[in-house]
Amino acid sequence: MRRDARRALSIRPEFHAPLFDALSSIPKMQPGDTVFWHSSDVIHAVEDAHRGTGYSNVMYVASAPACAKNDAYLKRQFPSFLQDKGSPDFPADHFEVDFVGRATVDDLTPLGKAQSGFDL
């Protein structure tokens, strides 16, 4: 993939109607629930807008769960984390760098550091 080609892709009924039949919806979630999926293997979506009353969060963690492919990605992603930038396969706009409360190395426990690539 060319470095400048990274972007989120949206589907629209007028152009991609058959894809909606293949869309995998996540079931109703409860606080603390977690869903793992391999994003390049399934068509998936998150809401464009949060319409609930509580907190809503979608996290993209491409290096979990641990496997050879994800471990290889973690080696590419780790420098971005240390530089406080977005993941290397996301658009290079780094729009999250100014978020208040954004996690840093200092927020990680020893286990978190191991899972983030410090021992690679």
C-alpha positions as CSV (number, residue, x, y, z in Angstrom):
1,M,0.0,0.0,0.0
2,R,1.3,3.4,-0.9
3,R,1.9,5.5,2.2
4,D,-0.3,8.4,0.9
5,A,-3.2,6.0,0.0
6,R,-4.2,5.4,3.6
7,R,-7.7,6.5,4.4
8,A,-11.0,5.3,5.9
9,L,-13.3,3.9,3.3
10,S,-17.1,4.5,3.6
11,I,-19.7,2.5,1.7
12,R,-22.9,4.1,0.4
13,P,-26.1,2.3,-0.6
14,E,-26.2,3.9,-4.0
15,F,-22.7,2.8,-4.9
16,H,-22.1,-0.4,-2.8
17,A,-25.5,-2.0,-2.2
18,P,-24.2,-5.6,-2.2
19,L,-21.7,-4.8,0.5
20,F,-24.4,-4.1,3.0
21,D,-25.5,-7.7,2.8
22,A,-22.0,-8.7,3.9
23,L,-21.7,-6.2,6.7
24,S,-20.9,-7.8,10.1
25,S,-22.6,-5.9,12.9
26,I,-21.4,-6.0,16.4
27,P,-24.1,-7.0,18.9
28,K,-25.3,-4.7,21.6
29,M,-22.4,-4.0,23.9
30,Q,-22.3,-3.6,27.6
31,P,-19.6,-1.7,29.6
32,G,-16.4,-3.7,29.6
33,D,-17.3,-5.8,26.5
34,T,-14.6,-6.4,23.9
35,V,-14.8,-7.5,20.3
36,F,-11.9,-8.6,18.2
37,W,-12.0,-8.8,14.4
38,H,-9.5,-8.8,11.7
39,S,-10.5,-5.7,9.8
40,S,-9.1,-6.7,6.4
41,D,-11.1,-10.0,6.5
42,V,-14.6,-8.6,7.1
43,I,-16.6,-5.7,6.1
44,H,-17.3,-3.8,9.3
45,A,-18.5,-0.5,10.5
46,V,-18.8,1.8,13.5
47,E,-21.5,4.4,13.9
48,D,-20.8,7.8,12.2
49,A,-22.2,9.5,15.3
50,H,-22.7,8.4,19.0
51,R,-26.3,8.7,19.8
52,G,-26.2,7.2,23.3
53,T,-26.1,9.0,26.6
54,G,-22.9,7.4,28.0
55,Y,-19.4,7.2,26.9
56,S,-18.7,5.4,23.6
57,N,-15.3,4.3,22.5
58,V,-13.9,2.4,19.5
59,M,-10.2,1.4,19.7
60,Y,-8.2,0.0,16.9
61,V,-5.4,-2.2,18.3
62,A,-3.9,-3.9,15.3
63,S,-1.3,-5.8,17.3
64,A,-3.8,-7.8,19.4
65,P,-4.3,-10.6,19.9
66,A,-0.7,-11.9,19.7
67,C,0.2,-13.9,16.5
68,A,3.0,-13.7,14.0
69,K,1.2,-11.2,11.7
70,N,0.3,-8.9,14.5
71,D,3.7,-9.1,16.1
72,A,5.2,-8.0,12.8
73,Y,2.8,-5.1,12.7
74,L,3.6,-4.2,16.3
75,K,7.3,-3.7,15.3
76,R,6.1,-1.2,12.6
77,Q,3.6,0.5,14.9
78,F,5.9,0.9,18.0
79,P,7.9,3.8,16.7
80,S,4.7,5.7,16.0
81,F,3.6,5.2,19.5
82,L,6.9,6.5,20.9
83,Q,6.6,9.6,18.6
84,D,3.0,10.2,19.7
85,K,1.7,9.7,16.2
86,G,-1.1,7.6,14.8
87,S,-0.7,4.0,13.6
88,P,1.3,3.6,10.4
89,D,-1.7,2.2,8.5
90,F,-4.0,5.1,9.4
91,P,-4.2,8.4,7.5
92,A,-1.1,10.5,8.2
93,D,-3.2,13.3,9.7
94,H,-2.3,12.3,13.3
95,F,-5.5,14.1,14.4
96,E,-5.3,12.4,17.9
97,V,-2.0,14.0,19.0
98,D,-3.8,16.9,20.8
99,F,-6.3,14.8,22.6
100,V,-6.3,15.5,26.4
101,G,-5.6,12.4,28.3
102,R,-4.0,10.6,25.4
103,A,-2.0,7.6,26.7
104,T,1.7,7.9,26.8
105,V,4.6,5.6,27.8
106,D,4.2,6.8,31.4
107,D,0.6,5.4,31.5
108,L,1.7,1.8,30.8
109,T,2.1,-0.9,33.4
110,P,5.0,-3.4,32.9
111,L,2.5,-5.7,31.2
112,G,1.3,-2.9,29.0
113,K,4.9,-2.1,28.0
114,A,5.5,-5.7,27.1
115,Q,2.3,-5.8,25.0
116,S,3.2,-2.5,23.4
117,G,6.5,-3.7,22.0
118,F,9.1,-2.6,24.6
119,D,10.5,-6.0,24.8
120,L,10.7,-6.7,21.0
